[in-house]
Amino acid sequence: MNILMLTSEFSPAQGGIGTYAREMATAATALGANVTVAAPAYMANAANDDDTLPFPVRRFHGGLHSSRDVPAKIALAREMIRAGKYDIIHSADWPFFIPVALARGLTSARLLMTVHGTEINEVQTPLKRLAIWTSGAFAGRTEIVANSSYTRDLFTRNFPAQSRRTKAVSLGVADFWFRKGRLRAETRRVLGIAEERIIIVSVARITRRKGHHLTLAALNTLPEELRKRITWLVIGPDGEADYVNALRSIVGVTDCDVRLLGALPDEAIRDIYNAADFFCLTAAPDPSGRVEGFGLVYLEAAACGLPCVATEIGGVPDAVIADSSGLLVAPNVIAIAEAITKLAQDTRMREVLAAGATTHARALSWERCAAETYGLPREAVNHRAVRPLDETMKITA
């Protein structure tokens, strides 16, 4: 099987779509497919590590997508589709939906387009819907792959005519996150955190929709004795400047140990996961229409044996199984504070949820995701149900 994947995000840029494109191409190659990836060059040295990948990458001029890039992407899609014999053309994200649709007459290949969540709301303006309708982006033989059941339902509500050709395929987690790095005690020593302290970790861009403000407010409501036993490690680059500045101001006056560590490499994040007690990312409703379509970081933390505190919003319930791999609560301060209190105080609950988190993560490999998406042969995956918490251990919020 020959696959052409076109993506507007890829290494070395960080983000969920870039991870999706790289891991899907790697997994499909491992399953026997011949994959070619078209990805942005970003800067002169962006392709330095491409030789280490098990598939060829063609870098095109550009970085983060802009509407000015559409003509060039249309030309690129036509050129590559015309030049190769592909069984599948895969638009890994929305900037290539229209370019691929306009080139469908050049190929008999299956056309796949992956929707991740936010872009579904963003294309609801009259002009963008007109562009989609005119290009036939979702028409004809186009197949839509959604990254969660939530994203699938959101897409079919907005584009009901395409419901027959739309399926949900949950994302995966790489083997990297199951491997043990530095020992827990060593990482804590490096960070200067005592063994008896409770470490909570969050990994996400510091932006309003990721809900750092909700977690911080919840921590500040905890009883003083518990609050002063907790260290919250916040990993991720800055987002909106006003939001980051406001968050930093509150961190500066809280008596809880909160450390903003910025962006870190995956190896360092894995070490911190292995030294932490649980993961916490409390996504918040965003009036801009941006949504949490799935949440890869929940799975990556789960692969390291961390239970999660998460908000029941968007596609998060596909990544965190309520009362099995984590605690799912409403996106409000009181509910989040209660969940943090439960996990911080109940070692047995953390152990049960950690086991469930690991089981859930193991069921969601990238090879499974690639096999389901592309129709590649693979031994059946045992999607074993994760045992829920006993009734006496469940949280109400």
C-alpha positions as CSV (number, residue, x, y, z in Angstrom):
1,M,0.0,0.0,0.0
2,N,1.4,3.4,-1.0
3,I,0.3,6.4,1.2
4,L,0.8,10.1,0.6
5,M,0.3,12.1,3.8
6,L,0.1,15.9,3.6
7,T,0.4,17.9,6.8
8,S,0.9,21.5,7.8
9,E,2.4,20.5,11.2
10,F,5.4,18.2,11.7
11,S,8.7,17.9,13.6
12,P,10.4,19.9,14.9
13,A,7.3,21.9,15.7
14,Q,5.6,20.6,18.9
15,G,1.8,20.0,19.0
16,G,-0.8,17.3,18.7
17,I,-1.2,17.4,14.9
18,G,2.6,17.1,14.4
19,T,2.7,14.2,16.8
20,Y,-0.2,12.6,15.0
21,A,1.4,12.9,11.5
22,R,4.7,11.5,12.6
23,E,3.4,8.6,14.7
24,M,0.8,7.6,12.0
25,A,3.5,7.6,9.3
26,T,5.8,5.6,11.5
27,A,3.1,3.1,12.5
28,A,1.9,2.6,8.9
29,T,5.5,2.0,7.8
30,A,5.9,-0.6,10.5
31,L,2.7,-2.3,9.2
32,G,4.2,-2.6,5.8
33,A,3.0,0.5,4.0
34,N,5.1,2.8,1.8
35,V,4.5,6.2,3.3
36,T,5.6,9.6,1.9
37,V,5.1,12.7,4.0
38,A,4.9,16.3,2.8
39,A,5.6,18.7,5.6
40,P,6.7,22.3,6.2
41,A,10.4,23.2,6.3
42,Y,10.0,25.8,9.0
43,M,13.6,26.8,9.0
44,A,16.8,25.8,7.3
45,N,17.7,23.0,9.7
46,A,14.2,21.6,10.2
47,A,15.0,18.5,8.1
48,N,18.2,17.6,10.1
49,D,16.5,14.6,11.7
50,D,14.5,13.4,8.7
51,D,17.1,10.8,7.8
52,T,16.4,9.0,11.1
53,L,12.7,8.5,10.2
54,P,11.6,5.2,8.5
55,F,9.9,7.1,5.7
56,P,10.8,9.9,3.2
57,V,9.8,13.5,4.0
58,R,9.5,16.2,1.4
59,R,9.8,19.6,3.0
60,F,8.0,22.5,1.4
61,H,8.6,26.2,2.0
62,G,6.7,27.6,5.0
63,G,5.9,27.3,8.7
64,L,2.7,27.8,10.6
65,H,-0.2,27.8,8.2
66,S,-1.5,31.1,6.7
67,S,-4.3,31.7,4.2
68,R,-1.6,33.1,2.0
69,D,-0.2,29.5,1.7
70,V,-3.3,28.0,0.1
71,P,-2.3,28.5,-3.6
72,A,1.1,27.0,-2.9
73,K,-0.5,24.0,-1.1
74,I,-2.9,23.5,-4.0
75,A,0.1,23.4,-6.4
76,L,2.0,21.1,-4.2
77,A,-0.8,18.6,-3.8
78,R,-1.4,18.5,-7.5
79,E,2.3,18.0,-8.2
80,M,2.8,15.2,-5.7
81,I,-0.4,13.4,-6.6
82,R,0.3,13.6,-10.3
83,A,3.9,12.3,-9.8
84,G,3.2,9.2,-7.7
85,K,1.0,6.2,-7.7
86,Y,-0.8,6.2,-4.4
87,D,-3.5,4.0,-2.9
88,I,-4.3,6.6,-0.2
89,I,-4.0,10.3,-0.1
90,H,-4.3,11.5,3.5
91,S,-4.8,15.1,4.6
92,A,-3.6,14.9,8.2
93,D,-5.1,18.3,9.0
94,W,-7.5,20.9,7.6
95,P,-5.1,23.2,5.5
96,F,-4.8,20.4,3.0
97,F,-8.5,19.6,2.8
98,I,-9.2,21.9,-0.2
99,P,-5.9,21.3,-2.0
100,V,-6.5,17.5,-2.0
101,A,-10.2,17.9,-2.9
102,L,-9.2,20.0,-5.9
103,A,-6.7,17.3,-7.1
104,R,-9.1,14.3,-6.7
105,G,-9.5,14.1,-10.5
106,L,-5.8,13.2,-10.9
107,T,-6.1,10.0,-8.8
108,S,-8.3,7.0,-8.1
109,A,-6.8,6.7,-4.6
110,R,-8.8,6.7,-1.4
111,L,-9.0,10.3,0.0
112,L,-8.8,10.5,3.8
113,M,-9.2,13.7,5.8
114,T,-8.6,13.8,9.5
115,V,-10.6,16.2,11.7
116,H,-9.2,17.1,15.1
117,G,-12.0,19.2,16.5
118,T,-11.3,22.9,16.6
119,E,-11.3,23.4,12.8
120,I,-14.9,22.1,12.6
121,N,-16.1,25.2,14.5
122,E,-13.6,27.5,12.7
123,V,-15.0,26.7,9.2
124,Q,-18.6,27.6,10.0
125,T,-18.3,31.2,8.7
126,P,-20.2,31.7,5.4
127,L,-17.0,32.3,3.4
128,K,-15.3,29.1,4.6
129,R,-18.4,27.0,4.2
130,L,-18.7,28.3,0.7
131,A,-15.0,27.4,0.0
132,I,-15.7,23.9,1.3
133,W,-18.8,23.5,-0.8
134,T,-17.3,24.9,-3.9
135,S,-14.2,22.7,-3.7
136,G,-16.2,19.6,-2.7
137,A,-13.8,19.0,0.2
138,F,-16.1,16.6,2.0
139,A,-18.1,15.4,-1.0
140,G,-17.6,12.6,-3.4
141,R,-15.5,9.7,-2.2
142,T,-13.8,11.6,0.6
143,E,-13.6,9.7,3.9
144,I,-13.5,11.6,7.2
145,V,-11.6,10.2,10.1
146,A,-12.3,11.9,13.5
147,N,-9.8,11.7,16.4
148,S,-12.6,10.9,18.9
149,S,-16.3,10.1,19.1
150,Y,-16.9,13.7,20.3
151,T,-15.1,15.1,17.1
152,R,-17.1,12.7,14.9
153,D,-20.4,13.8,16.4
154,L,-19.4,17.5,16.1
155,F,-18.5,17.0,12.5
156,T,-21.7,15.1,11.5
157,R,-23.8,17.7,13.3
158,N,-22.2,20.4,11.1
159,F,-21.9,18.3,7.9
160,P,-24.8,15.8,8.2
161,A,-24.6,14.7,4.5
162,Q,-21.1,13.2,5.2
163,S,-22.2,11.1,8.2
164,R,-22.0,7.8,6.2
165,R,-18.4,8.3,5.4
166,T,-17.3,9.5,8.8
167,K,-15.7,7.3,11.5
168,A,-14.0,7.8,14.8
169,V,-10.5,6.4,15.4
170,S,-9.0,7.2,18.8
171,L,-5.4,8.3,18.8
172,G,-2.5,6.3,20.1
173,V,0.4,6.5,22.4
174,A,4.0,5.7,21.5
175,D,6.1,3.0,23.1
176,F,8.5,5.7,24.2
177,W,6.1,6.7,27.1
178,F,6.1,3.1,28.5
179,R,9.9,3.0,28.9
180,K,11.4,3.9,32.2
181,G,13.9,6.8,32.3
182,R,15.5,8.3,35.4
183,L,14.4,6.8,38.7
184,R,11.7,8.6,40.7
185,A,14.0,9.4,43.6
186,E,16.7,10.8,41.3
187,T,14.3,13.1,39.5
188,R,12.9,14.4,42.8
189,R,16.4,15.0,44.0
190,V,17.3,17.0,40.9
191,L,14.1,19.0,41.3
192,G,14.6,19.5,45.0
193,I,11.3,17.9,45.9
194,A,11.1,15.6,49.0
195,E,9.7,12.1,48.6
196,E,6.8,12.7,50.9
197,R,5.4,15.6,48.9
198,I,2.6,15.1,46.4
199,I,3.6,16.0,42.9
200,I,0.9,17.0,40.4
201,V,2.0,17.6,36.8
202,S,0.4,19.3,33.8
203,V,1.7,19.4,30.3
204,A,0.1,21.8,27.8
205,R,0.6,25.2,26.2
206,I,-0.4,27.8,28.8
207,T,-3.5,29.1,27.2
208,R,-7.0,29.8,28.5
209,R,-8.7,26.7,27.0
210,K,-6.3,24.4,28.8
211,G,-7.7,25.6,32.1
212,H,-4.5,26.2,34.2
213,H,-6.4,29.0,36.0
214,L,-9.0,26.4,37.1
215,T,-6.4,24.1,38.6
216,L,-4.6,27.0,40.3
217,A,-7.9,28.3,41.8
218,A,-8.8,24.8,43.0
219,L,-5.4,24.4,44.7
220,N,-5.9,27.7,46.5
221,T,-9.2,26.4,48.0
222,L,-7.6,23.4,49.5
223,P,-7.1,23.2,53.3
224,E,-3.7,24.8,54.2
225,E,-2.2,21.5,55.5
226,L,-2.9,19.7,52.2
227,R,-2.1,22.7,50.0
228,K,1.4,23.0,51.5
229,R,2.1,19.3,50.8
230,I,1.6,19.7,47.1
231,T,4.0,20.7,44.4
232,W,2.4,21.5,41.0
233,L,4.8,21.2,38.0
234,V,3.5,23.1,34.9
235,I,5.2,22.1,31.7
236,G,4.5,23.8,28.4
237,P,5.3,27.0,26.3
238,D,3.5,30.3,26.9
239,G,0.3,31.0,25.1
240,E,-1.7,34.3,25.1
241,A,0.5,36.9,26.8
242,D,-2.3,38.4,28.9
243,Y,-3.4,35.0,30.2
244,V,0.2,33.9,31.0
245,N,0.9,37.2,32.8
246,A,-2.3,36.9,34.9
247,L,-1.5,33.3,35.8
248,R,2.1,34.3,36.8
249,S,0.8,37.1,39.0
250,I,-1.4,34.6,40.9
251,V,1.4,32.1,41.2
252,G,3.6,34.8,42.7
253,V,1.3,35.2,45.7
254,T,0.0,31.7,46.3
255,D,1.5,29.7,49.2
256,C,1.3,26.5,47.2
257,D,4.5,25.3,45.5
258,V,3.8,26.0,41.8
259,R,6.6,25.8,39.3
260,L,6.3,27.0,35.7
261,L,9.0,24.9,33.9
262,G,8.3,26.0,30.3
263,A,8.7,23.7,27.4
264,L,10.8,20.6,28.0
265,P,12.0,17.7,25.8
266,D,10.0,14.4,25.9
267,E,12.7,12.7,27.9
268,A,12.5,15.2,30.7
269,I,8.7,15.1,30.7
270,R,8.8,11.3,31.0
271,D,11.2,11.5,33.9
272,I,8.8,14.0,35.6
273,Y,5.8,11.7,35.0
274,N,7.7,8.9,36.6
275,A,8.4,11.0,39.6
276,A,4.9,12.4,39.9
277,D,1.8,11.2,41.7
278,F,-0.9,12.2,39.3
279,F,-1.6,14.2,36.1
280,C,-4.0,17.1,36.1
281,L,-5.2,19.1,33.0
282,T,-8.5,20.9,33.4
283,A,-9.6,22.0,30.0
284,A,-12.1,24.9,30.1
285,P,-14.9,25.9,27.7
286,D,-13.6,28.4,25.1
287,P,-15.9,31.0,23.6
288,S,-13.6,31.2,20.5
289,G,-14.8,27.8,19.5
290,R,-11.5,26.0,20.1
291,V,-12.1,22.6,21.5
292,E,-10.2,19.7,23.1
293,G,-10.8,17.1,20.4
294,F,-8.9,14.3,22.2
295,G,-5.9,15.1,24.4
296,L,-2.7,13.0,23.6
297,V,-1.0,14.2,26.9
298,Y,-3.6,12.2,28.9
299,L,-2.6,9.0,27.2
300,E,1.1,9.8,27.5
301,A,0.8,10.4,31.2
302,A,-1.3,7.2,31.5
303,A,1.5,5.2,29.8
304,C,3.8,6.3,32.5
305,G,1.3,5.0,35.1
306,L,-0.2,8.3,36.1
307,P,-3.9,8.6,36.9
308,C,-5.5,11.8,35.7
309,V,-7.8,14.6,37.0
310,A,-9.5,15.9,33.9
311,T,-12.6,17.9,33.0
312,E,-15.4,16.3,31.1
313,I,-15.2,18.5,28.0
314,G,-14.8,17.8,24.3
315,G,-13.1,14.5,23.4
316,V,-11.3,14.2,26.8
317,P,-13.6,11.3,27.9
318,D,-12.1,9.2,25.0
319,A,-8.7,9.8,26.4
320,V,-9.5,9.5,30.1
321,I,-12.0,6.7,31.1
322,A,-14.1,8.0,34.0
323,D,-13.4,6.2,37.3
324,S,-11.1,3.8,35.5
325,S,-8.0,5.7,34.3
326,G,-8.8,9.0,36.0
327,L,-11.4,11.3,37.6
328,L,-13.6,13.2,35.1
329,V,-15.3,16.2,36.7
330,A,-17.2,19.3,35.6
331,P,-15.0,22.3,34.6
332,N,-15.5,24.2,37.8
333,V,-13.2,25.0,40.7
334,I,-15.2,23.1,43.4
335,A,-15.3,19.9,41.4
336,I,-11.6,20.1,40.5
337,A,-10.6,20.8,44.1
338,E,-12.6,17.8,45.3
339,A,-10.9,15.5,42.7
340,I,-7.4,16.8,43.6
341,T,-8.2,16.2,47.3
342,K,-9.3,12.6,46.6
343,L,-6.2,11.7,44.7
344,A,-3.8,13.5,47.0
345,Q,-5.2,11.9,50.1
346,D,-6.0,8.4,48.9
347,T,-3.0,6.3,47.9
348,R,-5.2,3.2,47.2
349,M,-7.3,5.2,44.7
350,R,-4.2,6.4,42.9
351,E,-2.9,2.8,42.6
352,V,-6.2,1.5,41.2
353,L,-6.5,4.4,38.7
354,A,-2.8,4.1,37.8
355,A,-3.4,0.4,36.8
356,G,-6.4,1.3,34.8
357,A,-4.5,4.2,33.1
358,T,-1.7,1.9,32.0
359,T,-4.2,-0.7,30.7
360,H,-6.1,1.9,28.7
361,A,-2.9,3.3,27.2
362,R,-1.7,-0.1,26.2
363,A,-5.0,-0.7,24.3
364,L,-4.4,2.5,22.2
365,S,-1.3,1.9,20.2
366,W,-0.4,3.9,17.1
367,E,-0.3,0.7,15.1
368,R,-3.9,0.1,16.0
369,C,-4.8,3.7,15.0
370,A,-3.0,3.3,11.6
371,A,-4.5,-0.1,10.9
372,E,-8.1,1.2,11.6
373,T,-7.5,4.4,9.6
374,Y,-5.9,2.9,6.5
375,G,-7.3,-0.6,6.5
376,L,-3.9,-2.2,7.0
377,P,-3.8,-5.8,8.2
378,R,-3.0,-6.3,11.8
379,E,-3.7,-8.9,14.5
380,A,-6.8,-8.0,16.4
381,V,-6.3,-5.8,19.4
382,N,-7.9,-6.8,22.6
383,H,-9.8,-3.7,23.8
384,R,-10.2,-5.1,27.3
385,A,-12.6,-3.1,29.4
386,V,-10.8,-1.3,32.2
387,R,-12.3,-2.2,35.6
388,P,-14.0,0.8,37.2
389,L,-13.5,2.0,40.7
390,D,-15.5,0.3,43.4
391,E,-18.6,2.2,44.3
392,T,-17.2,3.2,47.6
393,M,-14.2,4.9,45.9
394,K,-16.1,6.9,43.3
395,I,-16.1,10.7,43.3
396,T,-19.2,12.8,43.0
397,A,-18.9,16.3,41.7
